Amino acid sequence: MRLHGTDLAIIAVYLVLMVLIGVVLKKRAARNLDSYFLGGKSLPFYMLGLSNASGMFDITGTMLMVYWAFAYGLKSLWIPWLWPVFNQIFLMVYLSVWLRRSNVLTGAEWITTRFGKGKGASLSHTIVVVFAILSVLGFLSYGFIGIGKFMEIFIPWDYVSQFVPFDVPAAYVPHVYGIFFTAIATFYVMLGGMLSIVWTDVVQFAIMTVAGIIVLIIGMDMVAPEMIRSFVPEGWESPFFGWTLDIDWSGKMNQLTERMANEPYGLMGIFVMMALLKGVFMSMAGPAPNYDMQKILSCKSPKEAAMMSGSVSAVLLIPRYLMIMGFALLAIYFFKEDGGLAQMNAAGSDFETILPYLITKYVPTGLAGLLLAGLLAAFMSTFASTVNSAPAYIVNDIYLKYINPKASVRTQIRSSYVVSVAVVVVSTIIGLFLKDINEIFQWIVGALWGGYIAANVLKWHWWRFNGEGYFWGMTSGVLAAVIMKFIVPDAWVLYSFPVLLSISLLGCIIGTYSAPPADENVLIDFYVKVRPWGWWKPIEEKAVRLYPYIRRNKNFKRDMFNVTIGIIWQSCLTVIPMFLVTRNYMGLGISFGLLVLTSVILYFCWYRPLCEEEEAYKAELERVEKERTV
């Protein structure tokens, strides 16, 4: 497709605006590392929430979710539990508060507040940095593949090649597009750091929301409910399921049937139970050392950190699913009325590329440019946030800790520039060797994060857990995940989770009892600062003897109740746009009523106690600091 001049102008204006924001904010970001990586902890929670939502509204994930929505219908609601999407609820209810109370710059720096100093803490610090870098490289490679596939279809190479002074083999055309757009994202995040990311994300989220509404209107105008029901298999319009998926495309789309047979969703009941089991443990581990953690640490206070995490679901899900389901309607029209399967076969493309095909065929001039700018924004916001998290670890936790502790602020910021470019280059090279989006997605969410869980659940909830336990738990889990990449088929990585968890848990326990507990003063200080619940009784009693006025955390039951209500609330936010787009008004009404009910419950059981406890915690901590000063 050759874009109209209007479309190209919209895209060009968007790209220039993103770069200008980075240039304008460069001076403020360069004051110190706190300003560069955390925005000086001065940004309001709603802007950080918008930014976080924008970072999660990525183009690669959207391409996958459009395919899932078309293939699995409303049952695609459950597939993102793989990530898991409901980790934002655990963060909202209590974990963001705990993390922000630590008052650190990165997840690796947090290790010192939990394990103190010494061999165990040093080992733990090292493995967190290694995991963070692996995670960042995996996600950057994932995004790189997505943007390349998208642009290859949307802007054919035979048009672009007229302006390129060298030949590019067809197999590497997506990588050329990927390099171009990753270079722009890298440039503005290098200059402006977290401030640049947040401000560009706010602009980008506005563009994506408008684009989503446009797609919704076009899809609902072209596809009537009768067309949906005449084409999709039985069960497509229901979010409910039994032990098996029971969505059969055979006879209508045999290629889609073959594709779905190689995916892990056929045994839907077992898949959802496994995703829930893994998701609960993964959520209790807290955020992985990526952009989500950096946004929490950027908040002004623990209360705002919780509100930021809660706002992500409220802001993200309805606009995103309006777009996704709008595209699912267009996909129905494409395959039913417009010979879509024959066109994709002729182009040698796969179902992950449905999204750009639909844009080229059904979105009019001008709106196509806006939509493309929105989808580029989705890619660039995720990519930029991920890029920003890498130098936070490498510069703060390696360069300043081991190489040049006395580096000036100017040297620190310049080092961050170098690291940003380096991780993008390495992730691009990795991306050249990956077959498709799903390959790296399954490994990141199924294996790599599976190896992360045990050690990071125990670090919050068990006082005896020490640095050695953390190191050996993380190391065994990450090594098992890397080995699994080469021996377990991608579709079955999720079902290997119990094995990964067991290996990592065994490493945690052996490592913990191979060394004494962390220093008692460090543990008491951690408890007083963070105030976690769990197996903390010996430390809790000593902390209360020292500071009789501090409140013990007895909120486990309340927090678990709020998590349960929060997951229902979040699921309503997801299914409401699904019912709206398919025009199932009974389902829409029930879901909306449930959303209102759960919102009221969360207000009384989560928000009001959050505000009360924030004030009490501040007063207690101020009193502790005064006593220590005296």
N, C-alpha and C positions, 0 to 999 in steps of 0.2 A: 504494500500500500504506500503510495506517495502522499505524504501529509500535505494538506492545504497550507498556504502561507500563514493563515490565521492560527492554525494549530501550532506551527513551528514558532510563531511569535510568542504564544502563550508559554510554551515550554522554555524558550530562551529567557523570557522575563522572569520566570520562576527560578531558573538556575542562577541568573545574575543576582537575584534578590538573596538567595541563600549565601552566596559568596560575600555579598556586601554586609550581611549580618555578622559574619565571621570577622570581617575587616574592622567593622565599627566596634565590636566588643573585644578586640584583641588587647587593647590597653588595660581594660578592667580585669580581664582574665589573667594577665601576666603579673599581677601583684605578688602572688605566692601560689604554692601548690593547692592550698585550701580553696582559693578563688578559682584556680584553673580546673580542678577536678570536681569540686563540690559547689561552685558558684558562691563561695563565701558563706554558705548556709544562710543566705538572705532571701531566697526565693519563696514565695507563698506556696502552700501545699497544692492549691488547685492548678497552678502552672506546672508544677512538677508532675502532678497526676495526669494532666493533658499530655505532657511530654512523654511520660511513661506509656500512656495509652498509644500515643503516636508511634513510639518505638516498637510496640507489640503489633501494630497494624502494618506488618511487613508485606512486601510484594510476594516473596517466595511462599510464605505461609498462606497468603490470600489465594495464590494460584492453586495450592494444594486444597484449600478449603472450598474453593469453587468446584473443583473436581469431586471432592467428598460430598458436597451438597447435591450435585447432579446425580452421582452414582448411588448414594445412600439415603438421599432425601432427608427427612427430619431426624432420622437416626444418626445423622452426622453430628448432631448435638453432642454425642458422647465421645467422639473420637479425640477431640482436644483434651480430654481428661488425661491423655498420655503425657501432656506437657508438665504438670497438670494445670489447667486454667484456674482451678480453685485454690491454688497456692496463694493467690491474692487475698482470699478470705482469711486464711491463717495469719497472713501478714497484717491484715486489717484488724483482726480481733486482738492479737497480742504480740506477734513476733516483730513487727516493725517498731513497736514501743521498746522491746528489749534491745533490739539492734541499735536504735538511735540513742538510747541511754548510754551505750558504750562510748559514744562520742569520739570515733576514730575516723581515719581517712579511707581505709580499705579493709577488706575482710582479712587480709594477711596481718595487718597491724592489730586487728582485733585479738589475734592469738595472744599477744602480750598481756592484754587485760584479763584473759581467761587462764593462761598457763604460766604467766610470769616470764622469767628469763632462765636460761640454762639449755642443756642439750635437747630435752624434749620440746621446748618451745621453739628452738632453732629449727629442729627437724619439721615440726608442724608448720612453721612459717614457710619453709621451703616447699613443702608439698602443696600448700594452698596456692602459692604463686604458680607452680607447675600446672595445677588443675585449672587455675584461672586462664593461663595462656592457652592450654589445650581447648578449653571451652570457647574462648574468644576466636581462636583460629578455626574451630569447627563451625561456629555461627557465621563468621565472615565468608568462609568457603560456601556455606549454604546459601547466603544472600547473593554471592557472586554468581552462582549457577542460575539462580532465579532471574536476576536482572538480565543476564545474557540470553536466556531462553525467551524472555519476554520481548526484548528489543529486536531479536533476530526475526521474529514474525511480524512485529509491528512496523518496523522500518527495514524492508528488504535490503540486503547487501548490494544488489545490482544498482540501486539508487545511490547509496552512500559511497560505493567504490569509485565513483566518478571523481570524488574529491580526495581520495586517499592515494598517495604517490607510491604505494607498494602493494604487492599481491598478498592476499590472505587466503590460505586454504579454507574450504567450506567448513571443515570440522572445527576451525578456530574462530569463526565469525562471532559466535556468542561471547567469546572471551574478550574480543576487541571492544564490544559494547560494554561488557562488564568492567573492563579496565578504565574506560572513559568516565563512566558514572561513579565508580568508586574513587577515582582521582578527585572529582569535585567534592564528594562528601568528606574525603580525607582532608582536603584543603581547608574547608571551613571549620571542621572540628579541631584541626591543628591550631588554627588562629584563636578561636574563641573559647575552646574548652567547654565546660558544662554550661556556661551562660549562652554560648552560641547554640549548643544543642537544644536547650530549653526554648529559646526564642524561635529558632527555626522550626522546632517541633510544633509549637503553637500555630504558626502559619500553615505548616504542612497538615495538621489535623483539620483545620478549617477547610482546606482544599479537599481533603479526602472525604469529609462529611458531605460537602456539596456534590462531589463526584458520586458518592454512594446514593444520594437522593435522586440524582439524574438517572443512574442505572436502574433504580427501582421503578421510576416513572416509565422509562422506556420498556422495561420487561413486563410490567403489569399492563401496559397498553397493548403490547404485541401478543401476549399469551393469556387467554381466558382460562378460568378454572376448568372448563370442559376439555380444553386441549391438554392440560396437565393430566387429568384423570384418564384420558384416552391413550396416553403414551406411557406413563410411568407404570412400573409393576405394582402389584398389590403390596401394601405395607409401606410404600414410599412416603405417604403423607402422615404417618404416625410416628411419634418419637418413642413409642413403647416397643418392647422386644421380648422374645423368649430366649431359650438357650441358643437358638440359631438365628441368623440374620433374617432369613426368609424374604429376601428381595432378589427376584430372579429376572435378569435381563435377557436370558437366552430366548432366541427367536426374534428378538428386536435388535439387540446389539451384542452379538456373540463375542466380539473383541473385548467389550467391557466386562462380560462375564469371565473371560479368561484372565483379565487384569485383576478383577476382584478376588478370583480364586487364589491368587498368589499373595494376598494381603491378610493380615491377622484378624480381620473383623468378622469372618464367617461364623465363628462360635461367639456370638455377640454377648451372651450372658457371661461366659467365662472371661472374655476380653474386658468387659466393664468391671467385673469384680477384681480382676488383676490390676487394671488401671486405677481403681479406687484404692486398693491395698497399697500399691506403689505410690500413688499420689498422696495419700495421707502421710506416709513415712517421709516422702520427699518434701512435703509442705512443712512438716514439723522440723525438718532440718534447717529451715530458713532459706533465704535467697542464695542462689549460687553466686560466686564472685563475678558478677557481670553488671550491666547497666542498671538492673533493677535494684541491686544492693547500693550502687552509687547514688541513685535517686533518693533512697531512704536515708542514707547518711547525709544527703544535702538538705534535708528538711530542717526547719528552725527549731523544732522541739519533738519529743516523743509523741505527743498528741497529734501534731501535724503529720508526723510520719504515718501514723495509723490512718488518719483521714486521707492522706495521699493514696495509700494502698487501696482504701475503700473506693475512692473516686475513680480509680482505673477501670473497674468493672462497670460502674455507672456511666462513664463517658465512652468507653470503647465498644461495648458489645452491641448495642442497638444500631449505631451507624455502620459498624463493620458487617453485621449480619443482614442489614438492609441491602448493602452492596452485594454480598455473597449470594443471597437468595435472588436478587434481581438478575445476577449473571446466571444463576441456575435456571431461571425461566427462559432467558435468552438461549441457553444451551439446549433446552427442550425444543424450542423453535428451530434452532440450528440443525439438530439431528432428525427431527420429525419432518420438517417442511423444506429444508434448504440443502439436503444432501451433505450434511456435515461430515459424516463418516468417510464418504468418498473423497471429500476435499482434504481431510486430515491424512488419509492414506496416501493421496497423491503427493502431499508435501512431506511425507515421511515423519510426521509429528506424532506425539503421544497425548494422552488425555490431560496431562499436567499443563498443556499449552492451550486448553480450551479458552482461557481468559483472553489472551491477545487476539485470538481468532474472532471472538465475539465483538470485541471493540472495533476491529477493522471492518466488520460487516454491518453493524447495526447502530453505531453511534455517529451522529451527524457531525459535519465539519464545525469546528469551533468548540463544540462540546467534547469532541475527541481529544483536542489539545488540552482542555481542562482536566479531563479524565486521566490522560497520560501523565500530566503534571502531578495529579493526585497520587497515582500509582508509583511514580518516580519518588514522590515525597515519602510514600510508605517505605520504599526501599531505603532511601537515604537517611530517614530518621532512625531506623533500626541499625543500619550500618554505622552511622555516626556515633550513636550511643555505645555500640559495642567497641568501636575503635577507641573511644575515650576511656573505656575501662581497662584496656591493656597497658597503656603507659602509667596509669595510676598504680598498677602493681609493679611493673618493671622498674620505673623510676623511683617510686617511694620505697619499695620493699626489696629491691636488689641494688640499684645504683647508689642510693643515699645510705643504705644500710651497710653495704660491703665494699663499694668501690670508691665513692667520693662523698663521705659524710658532710664535708664542709662546703659543698658546692653552693655557689650563689644562686639566688632566685632566677637570674637570667640563664645560668647554666642549666638549672633544673627544667625550665620551660623549653629551652632548646633541645635538651635531651628527650623531652616528651615529643617534640616534633619528629625527631629521628626515629623513636620507637613507633610512633603512629605509622610512619611510612613503612618501616620494616615489617610490622605485623600484616599490613595490607599486602605487601609484596609476597610474603610467605603464604598467606591464605589464598592468594591468587594462584600461586604455583600448585597448591594442594587442589584447588578447584579444577585445574586442568585434567586431573586424573580421576575425577568422580563421574559416575555414569549419569546419575539423575538426582533430583532434589530429595526424593524419598530415601535414597541410600544414606546420605549424611544425616537427615532428620531422624531416621530410626536409630542410628547409632548414638546421636547426642542424647535424645530423650530416653532411649531404652537402656543403653549400656553405660555411657559416660556418667550420666546423672545417677544411674543405679549404683555405681561404685562410690558415689559421693555421700549417700544417704546415712549409713550407719554411724559414721564418725561425727557427722554434723547434727544428728539427733541427740547423741549422747553428750556432746559438748554443752548443750543448753540444759540438760535435764539430770545429769548425774555428777555429783560433786567429786567422786573418786577418779573419774576419767581424767587422764593426764596427757601431756604432750606426746609421750611415746605411744600411748594408745591411739591418739589422733593420727600420728604419722603412719603407724603400721596399718590402721584401718583404712585410711585414705589411699595409701600406697597399694595395698592388696586389692582394693576395689578398682582403682584406676588401671592397674596392670591387667586385672581380669577383664575389664572393659575393652582395653586395647587388643588383647588376645581374642576376645569374642568377635571383634570386628572382622577377623580373618577366618573364623571357624563356624560361626553361627549365621544362617541366612537372615537377611535383613527383616523379613516378615515375622521371624520368630524370636527376635531380640527381647521383646516384652516378656515373653514367657520364661526367659532365663533370669528374670529379676530375682526370684527366691534364691537362686544359686549365687548370684552376685552379692545379694544382701548377706547371705550366710558367710561367704568368703570374707567380706569386709568386716562383719561383726566379729568373726573369729580373730581377725587381725587386731581389732579394737581391744578385745578382752585380753589376748596374750600380751599385747603391747602395754596395756594399762598395768597389769600385775607384774610386768618385768621391771618396773621402776616405782619409786615411792610417789605418793600424791603430790600435786603441785603445792607450792608454798602456802601455808595456811593463811598468812596475811593477804596474799594475792586473792585467794578464794573468798575470804571475808569481804575484801574490797569489791570484788566482782558481784557478790550477792547484794551488798548494800547499794551498789550502783544500778544493777540490772534488775534485781528482784524477780528471778525466775521461779516457777513452780517445778516440782519433780522430786527427785531423790537428793534433797539438799539439807536434810534434818540436822546432821552434825554441825554443818557450817552455819545454818540458820540460827541454831541455838547460841552459838558463840557470837554471832553478829548481834543478836538481840541482847545478850549480856553486856556487850560493849555499848550498844545504842538502844536502850529499852523502848524508845519512842518510835522506832521504825516499824512499819506494818509488815507482817508476814504475808506472803502471797498464798492465799487460799482460794484462788479463783479458777482452779482446774475445771470443776464441773460447769461453772458459768461460761468459761471460755469454750468448752466443747459444745455446750448448748448453742452458743452464738455461732460457732463454726458451722454446725448443722443447719441452723436457720439461714446463715449466710450463703451456704452452697445452694439451698433451695432458691433464695433470692437471686443469686447469680444465674442459675439455670433459667429462671423466669425471664431475666433480661436477654438471654440467648434465644429462647423459644418464642417470645412475643413477636419479633420481626419475622420469624419463620411462619407463624400462623397468619400474620398480616399479609405477607406476600402471597401465600397459597390461598388466602381468603377463607380460612377456617375460623369463622367468627365465634363459634362456641369455644374452641380452644383458646382463642385470643382473649375472650372475656374471662375465662377461668384463670388463665395465666396472669392477667392483669390484676384480678382480685387477689390472687396469691402473692403477687408482687407488693401490693399495698399492705397486706397483712404482715408479711415478713419485714417490710420496711418499718412498720409501727413497732414490732417486737424488737428489732435491732435498735431503734431509737431509745427505748426504755431499758433494754438489757445490755446494750453495748455503748452507745454514744454518751448517755448521761453518766454512767459509772466511769467512763474514760475521762470525762471532764473533771469529775470529783477527785479521782485518783491522781490526776496530773497536778492539781493544786496541792494535795497532801504530800505527794512525792517531792515536789519542789521545796516545800517547807522543811521536810525531813532532811533532804540532802544539804540544804543551806546550813541547818543546825549541825550536821555531821562535819561539814567543812570548817565551821567556826570552832568546833571542839578540837579538830585536828590542828588548826592554826595555833590555838592556845597551847 
